[in-house]
Amino acid sequence: MKPSDADPVTAAQRAIARYLRDNPLASDTAEGIHRWWLCDTQFTPATVQQALDELGQQGVLARQPAADGHQRYRLAMPASALDAFMSSMGGGADGTCA
């Protein structure tokens, strides 16, 4: 079953996965991902955090504690596995900064 395009968490997951496909070495906090990867525009901070949590549970993202107490997120799988994951999510609008 494919998630609904109307689901903002799924849309945020797609946008984050697209960003990581294009920038596989990227790493940032939830706040940085919301501001810089997704441009603050389409998703609320709570939606982005939920998307990050679910991507972490699915093994797409790794969480790493930073010295400042924040969690940093980075890609936790090879690019080929990310492509397969993205294919399983279906299409949808790109919510990253362009």
C-alpha positions in Angstrom: 0.0 0.0 0.0 1.4 3.4 -0.9 1.0 6.3 1.5 -1.3 9.1 0.6 0.2 12.1 -1.1 -1.9 14.3 1.3 0.0 13.0 4.3 2.5 15.7 5.3 4.8 13.3 7.2 5.2 11.1 4.1 5.8 14.1 1.9 8.5 15.3 4.3 10.1 11.8 4.3 10.2 11.9 0.5 11.7 15.4 0.5 14.4 14.4 3.0 15.2 11.2 1.1 15.5 13.3 -2.2 17.8 15.7 -0.4 20.0 12.8 0.8 20.0 11.2 -2.6 21.5 14.4 -4.0 23.7 15.1 -0.9 24.6 11.7 0.6 27.2 13.0 3.0 24.8 15.7 4.5 24.3 15.8 8.2 22.2 18.2 10.3 19.9 18.7 13.2 16.1 18.6 12.9 16.1 22.4 13.0 18.8 22.6 10.3 17.0 20.1 8.1 13.7 22.1 8.4 15.5 25.4 7.7 18.1 24.5 5.1 17.1 21.2 3.4 13.4 22.0 3.3 13.5 25.8 3.4 11.0 26.3 6.3 8.2 26.5 3.8 6.1 23.4 3.3 6.4 21.5 6.6 6.1 22.4 10.3 9.0 21.6 12.6 6.8 18.9 14.3 6.1 17.2 10.9 9.8 17.2 10.1 10.7 15.7 13.5 8.1 12.9 13.0 9.4 12.2 9.5 13.0 12.0 10.9 11.9 9.7 13.7 10.1 7.4 11.2 13.0 7.4 8.8 15.3 6.5 11.7 13.0 3.6 12.7 13.1 2.4 9.0 16.9 2.4 9.0 17.2 5.2 6.5 18.7 7.7 8.9 21.2 7.4 11.7 21.0 9.7 14.7 24.2 10.9 16.2 24.4 13.0 19.4 26.4 16.3 19.0 28.4 18.0 21.7 25.7 20.7 22.0 23.1 18.2 23.0 21.2 18.1 19.7 20.8 15.0 17.5 22.3 15.1 14.1 20.8 13.0 11.3 22.6 11.4 8.4 22.1 8.8 5.8 22.4 5.3 7.2 22.2 3.2 4.0 24.0 2.9 0.7 22.6 5.0 -2.2 21.3 1.9 -4.0 19.2 1.0 -0.9 18.0 4.6 -0.7 16.8 4.5 -4.3 14.9 1.3 -3.6 13.4 2.9 -0.5 12.3 5.9 -2.4 10.7 3.8 -5.1 8.7 2.0 -2.5 7.4 5.4 -1.3 6.0 6.4 -4.7 6.0 9.8 -6.3 5.0 13.2 -5.0 6.1 16.8 -5.1 9.6 17.7 -4.2 9.7 19.7 -1.0 13.4 20.5 -0.9 15.0 23.8 -1.6 16.0 24.2 -5.2 
